[in-house]
């Protein structure tokens, strides 16, 4: 019972069993989650005065996580999207913890109820006619690859396709 209430072994199992074995998450996802928890554990150590190895699951609650996310935005100046990414890592861990530590389900549900912040998406501007003409004139149409590039650009401009759709 003592082991299940400790935060460190649960976090370790989340990374090794859940992310790596069960989910087979990409290395980018794992490193992003690792960075999120590294920042959180440093924050928790400063706030609670305990090393990460001594943290108990009941100490990692919704108010602490909200303070952590607010600190990231205010002190470190990260964007809302980066804040939401850190929250996604927390949510993923606590969804796993709901199965591993059901005695803390009320606390876990409060953490899972932390909403993502809304943000405004930037609009992608359209090219002016002169910019389109300059883009289409760039490939050297005397070569095979230049004609190919011109054809790709022409199709993209006329249909509005993105690069990934080409």
C-alpha positions in Angstrom: 0.0 0.0 0.0 2.9 2.3 0.8 4.3 1.8 -2.7 1.0 2.6 -4.4 0.8 5.9 -2.6 4.2 7.0 -3.7 4.3 9.2 -6.8 7.7 8.2 -8.2 7.1 4.5 -8.9 3.7 5.3 -10.4 5.3 7.8 -12.7 8.0 5.3 -13.6 5.4 2.7 -14.5 3.5 5.3 -16.6 6.6 5.8 -18.7 7.8 2.3 -19.0 4.6 0.3 -19.1 2.0 2.6 -20.4 3.8 4.9 -22.9 6.6 2.5 -24.0 5.1 -0.9 -23.9 1.3 -0.5 -24.2 0.9 2.6 -26.2 4.2 2.3 -28.1 4.4 6.1 -28.1 6.8 7.9 -30.4 10.1 9.0 -28.9 9.0 12.6 -29.5 5.9 12.0 -27.3 8.0 10.4 -24.6 10.6 13.2 -24.6 7.8 15.8 -24.5 6.1 14.1 -21.5 9.5 13.7 -19.9 10.3 17.4 -20.2 6.8 18.2 -18.8 7.3 16.1 -15.8 10.9 17.3 -15.3 9.6 20.9 -15.1 6.7 19.8 -12.9 8.9 17.9 -10.4 11.3 20.9 -10.1 8.3 23.1 -9.4 6.8 20.7 -6.9 10.2 20.4 -5.1 10.3 24.2 -4.7 6.7 24.5 -3.6 6.5 21.5 -1.3 10.1 21.3 -0.1 10.4 17.6 -0.9 12.6 15.8 -3.4 10.6 14.1 -6.2 11.4 10.6 -4.8 9.5 11.5 -1.6 6.4 12.9 -3.2 3.1 11.1 -2.4 0.3 10.9 -4.9 -2.1 12.8 -2.7 0.3 15.8 -2.7 0.1 16.1 -6.4 -3.4 17.6 -6.6 -5.3 19.9 -9.0 -4.3 23.2 -7.2 -0.6 22.4 -7.4 -0.9 21.5 -11.1 -2.8 24.7 -11.9 -0.2 26.7 -10.0 2.5 25.0 -12.1 0.8 25.8 -15.3 0.2 29.4 -14.3 3.9 29.7 -13.3 5.0 28.4 -16.7 2.9 31.0 -18.5 3.8 33.9 -16.2 7.4 33.3 -15.1 8.7 31.4 -18.1 6.6 33.1 -20.7 5.5 30.0 -22.6 2.5 30.2 -25.0 -0.9 28.9 -24.2 -0.3 26.0 -26.7 2.8 25.0 -24.8 0.9 25.2 -21.5 -1.9 23.0 -23.0 0.8 20.5 -24.1 2.1 20.2 -20.5 -1.5 19.8 -19.3 -2.0 17.0 -21.8 1.0 15.1 -20.3 -0.6 15.5 -16.8 -4.0 14.4 -18.0 -2.4 11.3 -19.7 -0.6 10.4 -16.5 -3.7 10.8 -14.3 -5.8 8.7 -16.7 -3.3 6.0 -16.1 -3.2 6.7 -12.4 -7.0 6.2 -12.2 -6.5 2.5 -12.9 -3.4 2.1 -10.8 -4.5 4.1 -7.7 -8.3 3.9 -7.6 -8.3 5.0 -3.9 -7.4 8.5 -5.1 -10.1 8.7 -7.8 -11.7 11.9 -6.4 -8.4 13.7 -6.5 -7.6 12.3 -10.0 -11.0 13.4 -11.3 -10.3 16.9 -10.1 -7.0 16.9 -12.0 -8.6 15.6 -15.1 -11.2 18.3 -14.9 -8.6 21.0 -15.4 -9.5 22.6 -18.7 -7.2 23.5 -21.5 -6.9 27.2 -22.2 -8.5 28.6 -25.3 -6.2 30.4 -27.8 -6.7 32.3 -31.0 -5.4 30.6 -34.1 -3.5 32.8 -36.5 -4.9 33.1 -39.9 -2.8 32.1 -42.8 -2.6 35.0 -45.2 -3.1 34.5 -48.9 -0.6 35.3 -51.6 -1.0 38.4 -53.7 -1.2 37.9 -57.5 2.3 39.3 -57.9 3.6 36.9 -55.3 2.0 33.9 -57.1 3.5 35.1 -60.4 6.9 35.3 -58.9 6.6 31.9 -57.3 5.5 30.3 -60.6 8.4 32.1 -62.5 11.0 30.7 -60.1 11.5 27.2 -61.5 13.7 26.9 -64.6 11.3 25.4 -67.1 14.1 24.5 -69.5 14.9 21.5 -67.3 12.8 18.5 -66.5 12.9 19.2 -62.7 12.0 22.8 -63.4 8.9 21.8 -65.4 8.0 19.3 -62.7 8.3 22.0 -59.9 6.3 24.5 -62.0 3.5 21.9 -62.4 3.5 21.1 -58.7 3.3 24.8 -57.8 0.7 25.5 -60.4 -1.5 22.7 -59.1 -1.0 23.9 -55.5 -1.9 27.5 -56.4 -4.9 26.7 -58.4 -6.4 24.1 -56.0 -5.2 25.5 -52.6 -3.5 22.2 -51.7 -1.1 22.1 -48.8 2.4 20.7 -49.1 1.4 17.5 -47.2 -1.5 17.0 -49.6 0.7 17.3 -52.7 
